Amino acid sequence: MSDWKQQLVVQLETVTPLFLGGADPRGEPELRPPAFRGAMRYWFRAALGGVIGDSNLDGLRKLEREVFGDAEYGSPVAVRVRQVPCVSDVYPILPHKMPSGRRRAFNSKQQFEVILDTTRLVDPLVWVNACMAFNLAIWLGGLGLRSRRGAGSLRVVKSTDPSLVPVFPDDPDLFPRLIEKVLRSAVGMGRKLAEQFRLPVTSLPTIPTNFPCAAQGAEIRFVKDWAKTPQDAMAEVMRKIPKADYLGGISPRQGSPLWVNILYASQAYHLLLIVLPSRLASGRQDYHKVSQLLRSFGGQEIKIKGWNL
């Protein structure tokens, strides 16, 4: 056990409107730490599934508890949001359809700080894995309403430790290489954490997995120069993605296996599409059709050893 305490301050900027509801979901949006913790937990599980497999749920809960705590064990890592004035406006929830329901959201290009720090003496691997989970949450998915379709996308503009949480590049050609680095680091640190707690590591699970996680066939695609405005980027994504059982739904309630994150660089908006090919509650998964949909976006496929290869 280490005798060190750590803190990391990250300045984030909204890329697309951020629908992050507070006490009144239809009122003013609020920047709340639970939204970040929830996203970090989700992507931490996604990485661990590729390390210890999708069937070792006891092991998954053990490692998640070490980093994020549970009802009986407080997390050693705190997540705080430094409140700064952020401008909001009313936006359509479905910008590809008019008329559409509308809610308040933080505008794009709003900046605020998220602070990660330890609450007590902590093992270095626990701290690093928390930072890796934060990276995955920002790079692969957004926050809030419609985040799987590009809303609530964020980017890192400053970091007090770029070796742990890197700043997003201004050159879009650097995105694929940095995405590979972020994912490989997350998987590698997850593997070290599992080994430290004597949990068996395994090869990548096959699809469909028992929960959304890294797996053989977990596709990633980067599409450069998708749109010139954040609203157009979201609208074109939603217009292109069909309403289909294999992409989730509300009866039964099932989140989509397809995540769309919108990246900003060089005065343009780019796409990162990620598929976590889990077994759907409806039983209607069809990842051949999902692959066809991804290819229709164009761009380049990204293969990462330990994540989908």
NORWOCOR-V293410 format. One record per residue. N is the residue number from 1. RES is the residue in one small letter. OMEGA is omega in whole degrees, -180 to 180 (999 if undefined). Layout:
N	RES	OMEGA
N	RES	OMEGA
This chain:
1	m	-177
2	s	175
3	d	-177
4	w	173
5	k	-172
6	q	172
7	q	178
8	l	179
9	v	-177
10	v	175
11	q	-178
12	l	175
13	e	177
14	t	178
15	v	177
16	t	180
17	p	-175
18	l	179
19	f	-177
20	l	-173
21	g	176
22	g	179
23	a	175
24	d	-176
25	p	-179
26	r	179
27	g	-179
28	e	176
29	p	-179
30	e	174
31	l	-174
32	r	179
33	p	-179
34	p	179
35	a	179
36	f	179
37	r	179
38	g	178
39	a	179
40	m	178
41	r	-178
42	y	-176
43	w	173
44	f	176
45	r	-179
46	a	178
47	a	-177
48	l	177
49	g	177
50	g	-178
51	v	-177
52	i	178
53	g	-176
54	d	180
55	s	-178
56	n	-176
57	l	177
58	d	178
59	g	178
60	l	-180
61	r	-180
62	k	-179
63	l	178
64	e	179
65	r	-179
66	e	-177
67	v	-171
68	f	179
69	g	175
70	d	-175
71	a	-176
72	e	-174
73	y	-178
74	g	180
75	s	176
76	p	-178
77	v	179
78	a	175
79	v	179
80	r	176
81	v	178
82	r	-175
83	q	174
84	v	-180
85	p	176
86	c	-176
87	v	178
88	s	177
89	d	179
90	v	-177
91	y	173
92	p	177
93	i	179
94	l	-173
95	p	178
96	h	-180
97	k	176
98	m	1
99	p	179
100	s	173
101	g	-176
102	r	176
103	r	177
104	r	178
105	a	173
106	f	178
107	n	171
108	s	179
109	k	171
110	q	-177
111	q	178
112	f	-177
113	e	170
114	v	-177
115	i	172
116	l	173
117	d	-178
118	t	-179
119	t	-180
120	r	176
121	l	-171
122	v	175
123	d	-179
124	p	-179
125	l	177
126	v	179
127	w	-178
128	v	179
129	n	175
130	a	178
131	c	178
132	m	178
133	a	177
134	f	177
135	n	-179
136	l	-178
137	a	-178
138	i	-177
139	w	-170
140	l	-177
141	g	176
142	g	179
143	l	172
144	g	-177
145	l	178
146	r	-178
147	s	178
148	r	180
149	r	171
150	g	176
151	a	177
152	g	176
153	s	-177
154	l	173
155	r	179
156	v	179
157	v	174
158	k	178
159	s	179
160	t	175
161	d	-178
162	p	177
163	s	177
164	l	179
165	v	-175
166	p	175
167	v	179
168	f	-177
169	p	174
170	d	179
171	d	-177
172	p	179
173	d	179
174	l	-176
175	f	-177
176	p	-179
177	r	-180
178	l	176
179	i	178
180	e	-179
181	k	-179
182	v	-177
183	l	179
184	r	179
185	s	-179
186	a	179
187	v	-179
188	g	179
189	m	175
190	g	178
191	r	179
192	k	179
193	l	179
194	a	-180
195	e	180
196	q	179
197	f	174
198	r	174
199	l	-178
200	p	174
201	v	-173
202	t	176
203	s	-179
204	l	177
205	p	176
206	t	-177
207	i	-3
208	p	-178
209	t	-178
210	n	174
211	f	-177
212	p	-178
213	c	174
214	a	-176
215	a	171
216	q	-179
217	g	175
218	a	-168
219	e	174
220	i	180
221	r	178
222	f	-179
223	v	-177
224	k	174
225	d	-178
226	w	-176
227	a	-179
228	k	177
229	t	179
230	p	180
231	q	177
232	d	180
233	a	179
234	m	-177
235	a	-179
236	e	176
237	v	-177
238	m	179
239	r	-175
240	k	-176
241	i	-177
242	p	170
243	k	-173
244	a	-179
245	d	-176
246	y	176
247	l	179
248	g	-179
249	g	-177
250	i	180
251	s	-1
252	p	-179
253	r	-176
254	q	176
255	g	-180
256	s	174
257	p	-178
258	l	175
259	w	175
260	v	175
261	n	-179
262	i	-177
263	l	-180
264	y	174
265	a	176
266	s	175
267	q	179
268	a	-178
269	y	-174
270	h	-176
271	l	166
272	l	-179
273	l	-177
274	i	176
275	v	171
276	l	-166
277	p	-179
278	s	176
279	r	-178
280	l	-180
281	a	179
282	s	-175
283	g	-174
284	r	179
285	q	177
286	d	-174
287	y	170
288	h	178
289	k	177
290	v	178
291	s	178
292	q	179
293	l	-180
294	l	180
295	r	-179
296	s	177
297	f	-175
298	g	179
299	g	-176
300	q	176
301	e	180
302	i	178
303	k	-176
304	i	179
305	k	-178
306	g	178
307	w	179
308	n	-177
309	l	999
